Each structure stands twice: as C-alpha cells, then as structure tokens.
Amino acid sequence: MSHPSIAHIRKDYMQASLSEVEVGMEPIAFFQKWFSEADKAAVQEVNAMTLATVDTSSRPHARIVLLKGVDDSGFTFFTNYQSAKSREVDSNPHAALVFFWPELERQVRIEGTISKVTAAESDEYYLVRPRGSRLGAWASPQSEPISSRAVLEENEKKFEAQFEGQEIPRPEHWGGYRLQPNRIEFWQGRPSRMHDRICFEMTDNKEWQKFRLAP
Ligand SMILES: Cc1cc2nc3c(=O)[nH]c(=O)nc-3n(C[C@H](O)[C@H](O)[C@H](O)COP(=O)(O)O)c2cc1C
C-alpha cells in the first residue's frame, strides 16, 4: 500500500531564476559554473549523477555513477568494463546523465554518446585511488550474480595476498568512459511550477543552439 502522505509532499522552489543571457552560449562552461556553485553550497555527493543506458532489447537501465572530470570533450566516469552498463554502452553508445542538486533547486540533463577513455587516462585515475578501492576493482565481478558476500571477501583476501608489498596495477576490465554531449538542459526550480528550462542542442555543423522549454 502506498503511504497516504506521499501525494501531499510538495515544495515550492524559491531560490533563483535562470535567464538566456546568464547561461551564455557555452553549456560546458555553464555546467562548470553550476557545479562549483553546488560544491560551494555543500550539496551532498555533488558529483553523483544518474546514468541511463539502453540494452539490446531497447530497455532502459539507470544507476548512479560519480563524475570524475568534465571539459569540452565531455563527462568522464569510471567503472567495470564487464558490468551491465558497459555491455549496454558497448552495444548502444547513446546515453543520458542527470544531476539533481536539491539544495540549489537545480537539475541538469545531459544526452550524448559514450566511448572509452584511453588506457593512459584510466591508469592515471586508477593510481590515485586508495588501495582498498583498487583492490575492489579486482575483487568484484561487477553486475554478476554471486552466491554470498563471502565470495567477495574471499576474493578481496586473495588479491590482497597476491599484491602484498607491491603497487596494485589497474585490471584491464576497469576504466573510464566519457559521454560527449549533444544536448544539455539546465533546469531551475521556480514558484508555482513555472520553472526555467534552458536547453542546448548541437547542430550538424557542431555549434550549440539554445532554446527555452516550457516547464
Ligand atoms: C553514490 C553512488 C556512487 C556510485 N559510483 C559509481 C561509480 O563511479 N562507478 C560505478 O561503476 N558504480 C558506481 N556506483 C554503483 C552503481 O550505481 C551500480 O550499482 C554499479 O555500477 C552496477 O551497475 P550496472 O550493473 O548497471 O553496471 C555508485 C552508486 C552510488 C549510490
């Protein structure tokens, strides 16, 4: 049974507005501005984003991953290359990302195509991760069914012993992906559901075109 009060949860968004002028013509630069504002506002898990992918039966799947870098080439995250999401991305590179920063009443939706980053980039990030996370990349067959938690813990011990006293190298099955955007929408909550939505789409001649959407 659904909780009777869920339908009554309601919030009016009062903090800010968003104008065409303010957004400018460089959506990545504007994303970076909003990201640093969210970071300054101490948004929880500010770099957590929903990643939506599609499988070979056209079914969508969504989960959170962490943004690890953003520049004009796109939005980077790291994962297991044998995971469900990787199988999906490898068979269909079209994907979407969503950030929700409730403390600022903001959402950013990003759509585009995904490709693997270079091995050198994956190495660079892998080697700054804490040793425990590096071991985890070896120990966890991400997205595979396992019979119990003990399987994971035994794997962890096995690799801990294997790499004792040495640097843990990056497993080939772990690395980065970058989503290169072709659409980015900035959403700012406003009172009475009259929100601001400003959207960018990449034209065929690789220029951003900007328009406002009804909320
Ligand atoms: C806050 C948060 C951050 C996460 N960050 C990552 C990440 O950066 N990379 C990753 O592979 N999984 C991350 N996960 C786990 C994924 O949500 C997911 O469980 C996992 O990647 C397996 O997804 P898949 O089976 O669809 O491939 C995170 C989960 C949460 C809740």
Ligand as a Chemical Component Dictionary entry (heavy atoms), coordinates in Angstrom:
data_LIG
# 
_chem_comp.id                   LIG 
_chem_comp.type                 NON-POLYMER 
_chem_comp.pdbx_formal_charge   0 
_chem_comp.three_letter_code    LIG 
# 
loop_
_chem_comp_atom.comp_id 
_chem_comp_atom.atom_id 
_chem_comp_atom.alt_atom_id 
_chem_comp_atom.type_symbol 
_chem_comp_atom.charge 
_chem_comp_atom.model_Cartn_x 
_chem_comp_atom.model_Cartn_y 
_chem_comp_atom.model_Cartn_z 
_chem_comp_atom.pdbx_ordinal 
LIG C1  C1  C 0 26.624 7.431  -4.730  1  
LIG C2  C2  C 0 26.968 6.292  -5.648  2  
LIG C3  C3  C 0 28.101 6.379  -6.437  3  
LIG C4  C4  C 0 28.439 5.339  -7.316  4  
LIG N1  N1  N 0 29.516 5.495  -8.140  5  
LIG C5  C5  C 0 29.820 4.525  -9.026  6  
LIG C6  C6  C 0 30.866 4.726  -9.992  7  
LIG O1  O1  O 0 31.507 5.782  -10.072 8  
LIG N2  N2  N 0 31.145 3.683  -10.836 9  
LIG C7  C7  C 0 30.446 2.505  -10.796 10 
LIG O2  O2  O 0 30.762 1.604  -11.582 11 
LIG N3  N3  N 0 29.421 2.308  -9.934  12 
LIG C8  C8  C 0 29.088 3.292  -9.063  13 
LIG N4  N4  N 0 28.042 3.121  -8.191  14 
LIG C9  C9  C 0 27.307 1.838  -8.216  15 
LIG C10 C10 C 0 26.306 1.841  -9.390  16 
LIG O3  O3  O 0 25.162 2.600  -9.040  17 
LIG C11 C11 C 0 25.879 0.413  -9.795  18 
LIG O4  O4  O 0 25.378 -0.285 -8.677  19 
LIG C12 C12 C 0 27.033 -0.396 -10.402 20 
LIG O5  O5  O 0 27.868 0.395  -11.220 21 
LIG C13 C13 C 0 26.493 -1.556 -11.228 22 
LIG O6  O6  O 0 25.660 -1.065 -12.271 23 
LIG P1  P1  P 0 25.318 -1.935 -13.573 24 
LIG O7  O7  O 0 25.010 -3.339 -13.073 25 
LIG O8  O8  O 0 24.146 -1.258 -14.182 26 
LIG O9  O9  O 0 26.539 -1.920 -14.448 27 
LIG C14 C14 C 0 27.651 4.157  -7.334  28 
LIG C15 C15 C 0 26.498 4.088  -6.540  29 
LIG C16 C16 C 0 26.164 5.136  -5.724  30 
LIG C17 C17 C 0 24.893 5.044  -4.914  31 
# 
loop_
_chem_comp_bond.comp_id 
_chem_comp_bond.atom_id_1 
_chem_comp_bond.atom_id_2 
_chem_comp_bond.value_order 
_chem_comp_bond.pdbx_ordinal 
LIG C1  C2  SING 1  
LIG C2  C3  SING 2  
LIG C2  C16 DOUB 3  
LIG C3  C4  DOUB 4  
LIG C4  N1  SING 5  
LIG C4  C14 SING 6  
LIG N1  C5  DOUB 7  
LIG C5  C6  SING 8  
LIG C5  C8  SING 9  
LIG C6  O1  DOUB 10 
LIG C6  N2  SING 11 
LIG N2  C7  SING 12 
LIG C7  O2  DOUB 13 
LIG C7  N3  SING 14 
LIG N3  C8  DOUB 15 
LIG C8  N4  SING 16 
LIG N4  C9  SING 17 
LIG N4  C14 SING 18 
LIG C9  C10 SING 19 
LIG C10 O3  SING 20 
LIG C10 C11 SING 21 
LIG C11 O4  SING 22 
LIG C11 C12 SING 23 
LIG C12 O5  SING 24 
LIG C12 C13 SING 25 
LIG C13 O6  SING 26 
LIG O6  P1  SING 27 
LIG P1  O7  DOUB 28 
LIG P1  O8  SING 29 
LIG P1  O9  SING 30 
LIG C14 C15 DOUB 31 
LIG C15 C16 SING 32 
LIG C16 C17 SING 33 
# 
